[in-house]
């Protein structure tokens, strides 16, 4: 049995590189974080910040080559996933760690019915008979809110709406009662109404099952409504981490502050222009030796050009346990509360 005092997941110094014809791309640079039991950790940042690559590196889902995990530890209940052989890791995927991808239509196999795709991990990881797996598949579809569950087992992915397909993906990810559920922008391709339904579903499942969840998104509004803690990524590294209320009320990194300013405000003037972050994300062609955000930062000064800042605690707690930031600049003590 896992030690309840330990985080369910602890990542230390993770580094992932892509080898290309044009050279190496350092996509994940010394990323460290933890996930407590029953906690929902939100991971935010714009496209290219390293969110998805980091999470796929945890269970080695990236093709190698070109991906190469250069270092670090990924401790799931105290066991390092990066040291496991292929067969041991296969038993972890799906059974201990569930993954929900952004587009369910490309994740579900179009030539197999929904029932067979839910039953596959049940039979592979839990040793169920076909009858047992079918009963459990019906329970899972009912759990995620799909009506006429037994009848829908024989349906194919194209016979479901986008929202219903995403519910099926969540059912598959939950099939073996995983310790950790990783959701990679699962509502991005859905309209606002269906997105709200999926978010309510996740809140309900958290309450019922006590799951530990990593929720990857670029939408700070979503994070404000569901997360316990937020990790902000930029340039393949963690630039700020804090409890969700603390992050919105007291953002410390210029990138976090800039992201919060891009959220539209209901009280704003109708003709007001949306805020944007000028410039482009960096191309990580080598190990960062300077702050990756410096080219876009309004608070840039001399150290930013020569030293990549380490994470430092804001609130006196150890780095990773409270509010920490990787920045040479110190934000003023008084902050305007951000609205999400």
Phi, psi and omega in degrees: 000140182292146177290116184293342180282338180279149168300147178294330180220133175224123181248130183231118171058039182290133179226126179230132182236143172253127178268120181234170178297332181272002181124187182270141174249118181270091190278328180230122189236097173058050181274129177227135175194172177222163178226119180280163178293129180079005183267149171248114178261120175271135178242117186237160180153158181286172179302135181091003182279348177105007184299302185292319181297321178300311185289326176288333177293330184303318182246021173053052177273348182282138178294137180232117353291167010272346183285144180217114177278110190273345182177170177113177177228142174233097186264110175257113187051038176087354181255131185280113181293333183286345179260357182284149173283171187300319182291318178297320180293324178299325178289335179283316182296128180087316182277312182256332179231119176262147183230127175247119183270170186293315185247104183294336182292330178269348180268328178275142179281120186291343185261359176244143179289166185299319182302315182294328181285330175283323184287334184304307179294330179296320180281325183285318187261331187247000175066027181284151170286169180300318181294318179296317180295323179294319178298316179293323179297319177297316179300319181293318178296322177294322180299323181267010170084029177263120182288161180050050190303314183297321180292324185284349177302329184272357180280158180256160184308321183291348180271002179250152173286170180301316179295320179291324176297321179292325175296322177296317178299321177294320178299317179296317181296330182269355191307318186257021180053061184293157175286328183227135173247123177254120181247112185263094181046055187287348182248002186299321184274004185255155177287168190299320181295314180292323176303315179297322179295319180294320179296318177296322178299314181296318177301317181295317180294323177301317182293320182285319190253346182064037184289152167264127189230138167250120184246111181267131180199164170254001186261103181293334177297320177297313182300319182300330185270343187232339191273153169268322184218151184234138174240121181262128181244146175205135178061032177078015180217164179277122180256339176201147178211134183194161168302148191301316181295321179296320181295316181288326182277330188218060181294136186251334182267139179305326179292317177299315179299319180293319177300316181295328179289340180278352180287124178298142179250133181299326184280356183289160178295145184298329182262008181289138179281144176292142176290145177229158174261110183295150177093184184236153175299154183286152170268115189275074183277358179197176176296127183299127177248358177219172179295125182292341182266000190301324184293340184247005190264130179281349181253018182300133172216182194311310183299334183297333184275350185228347183228125173280114188293140174278158177291137178229148183285143177262325190249013177088350177277161177301148179304131181096346183254341180228240178248120178224161184213148175250090184199143176281336182275144177252121181292149176301154182296325181263127182239147169283128181294128180281146179253132178242000000 
